[in-house]
């Protein structure tokens, strides 16, 4: 891993408010996490989730990519006029409030619910 990657493992029942602390080179990898609310108010490179559930993500800026592997009950809230460049789902289920037609989408045994 490089200096711009953060790995968070086995966290439950928590709120993470990153405010404007991240930048477009940062990647955060979440493993085996449950019942989290994550708020990011700055541009970020990528978020990766492995075996996570009951996650609420709120973004105030553009996100380059999101990846979910074996995750369920994920809610993504994008603020008006912000977009997601890439969304990759592997055996996962997510809820998203809006979806840009230009988003690169890769689905494998997954489901997206639009709200």
C-alpha positions as CSV (number, residue, x, y, z in Angstrom):
1,X,0.0,0.0,0.0
2,X,1.1,3.6,-0.5
3,X,0.9,6.5,1.9
4,X,-2.4,7.6,0.5
5,X,-4.3,4.4,1.5
6,X,-6.0,3.9,4.8
7,X,-7.3,0.5,6.0
8,X,-10.0,0.3,8.6
9,X,-10.8,-3.1,9.9
10,X,-13.7,-4.5,12.1
11,X,-15.3,-1.3,13.2
12,X,-18.9,-1.3,14.4
13,X,-21.5,1.3,15.5
14,X,-19.6,4.5,14.7
15,X,-19.8,7.8,12.9
16,X,-16.9,8.9,10.8
17,X,-17.0,12.6,9.7
18,X,-14.0,13.2,7.6
19,X,-15.1,16.8,6.9
20,X,-12.5,18.2,4.4
21,X,-9.5,16.2,5.7
22,X,-9.1,14.0,2.6
23,X,-8.0,14.7,-0.9
24,X,-8.4,13.3,-4.4
25,X,-5.3,11.0,-3.9
26,X,-6.7,9.2,-0.8
27,X,-8.2,5.7,-0.8
28,X,-9.9,4.2,2.2
29,X,-10.4,0.4,2.5
30,X,-13.1,-0.8,5.0
31,X,-13.1,-4.5,6.0
32,X,-15.6,-6.4,8.1
33,X,-17.4,-3.2,9.3
34,X,-21.0,-2.9,10.4
35,X,-23.5,-0.1,11.3
36,X,-21.4,2.9,10.3
37,X,-22.3,6.4,9.0
38,X,-19.5,7.9,6.9
39,X,-19.5,11.6,5.9
40,X,-17.0,13.0,3.4
41,X,-17.1,16.6,2.4
42,X,-14.0,16.7,0.1
43,X,-13.0,15.0,-3.1
44,X,-11.6,11.5,-2.7
45,X,-10.1,8.9,-5.0
46,X,-11.8,5.7,-3.9
47,X,-13.6,3.9,-1.1
48,X,-13.5,0.1,-1.0
49,X,-15.7,-2.1,1.2
50,X,-15.2,-5.8,1.9
51,X,-17.8,-7.8,3.9
52,X,-19.5,-4.7,5.3
53,X,-23.1,-4.1,6.2
54,X,-25.5,-1.4,7.3
55,X,-23.4,1.5,6.0
56,X,-24.6,5.0,5.2
57,X,-22.3,7.1,3.0
58,X,-22.8,10.8,2.4
59,X,-20.7,12.7,-0.1
60,X,-20.6,16.5,-0.7
61,X,-18.1,16.3,-3.5
62,X,-17.4,14.1,-6.5
63,X,-16.1,10.6,-5.8
64,X,-13.9,8.9,-8.4
65,X,-14.8,5.3,-7.4
66,X,-16.7,3.1,-5.0
67,X,-16.2,-0.7,-4.8
68,X,-18.3,-3.1,-2.7
69,X,-17.5,-6.8,-2.3
70,X,-19.9,-9.0,-0.3
71,X,-21.7,-6.0,1.3
72,X,-25.4,-5.5,2.1
73,X,-27.7,-2.7,3.2
74,X,-25.4,0.1,1.9
75,X,-27.0,3.5,1.4
76,X,-25.3,6.1,-0.7
77,X,-26.4,9.8,-0.6
78,X,-24.9,12.1,-3.2
79,X,-25.5,15.8,-2.8
80,X,-27.1,17.6,-5.7
81,X,-24.9,18.0,-8.8
82,X,-22.2,15.7,-7.5
83,X,-21.3,12.6,-9.3
84,X,-19.8,9.2,-9.0
85,X,-17.3,8.2,-11.7
86,X,-17.2,4.4,-11.1
87,X,-19.3,2.0,-9.1
88,X,-18.3,-1.7,-8.8
89,X,-20.5,-4.2,-7.0
90,X,-19.6,-7.9,-6.4
91,X,-22.3,-9.9,-4.5
92,X,-23.6,-6.7,-2.9
93,X,-26.8,-4.7,-2.5
94,X,-26.9,-0.9,-2.3
95,X,-29.4,1.9,-2.2
96,X,-28.5,5.2,-4.0
97,X,-30.5,8.4,-4.2
98,X,-29.4,9.4,-7.7
99,X,-27.4,7.8,-10.5
100,X,-25.5,9.5,-13.3
101,X,-25.8,7.8,-16.7
102,X,-22.1,8.5,-17.2
103,X,-21.0,6.5,-14.2
104,X,-19.0,3.4,-15.1
105,X,-20.9,0.5,-13.7
106,X,-19.7,-3.1,-13.0
107,X,-22.2,-5.5,-11.5
108,X,-21.7,-9.1,-10.6
109,X,-24.5,-10.9,-8.7
110,X,-25.5,-7.5,-7.2
111,X,-28.5,-5.2,-6.9
112,X,-28.9,-1.4,-7.0
113,X,-32.1,0.2,-5.5
114,X,-32.9,3.7,-6.6
115,X,-34.6,6.1,-4.1
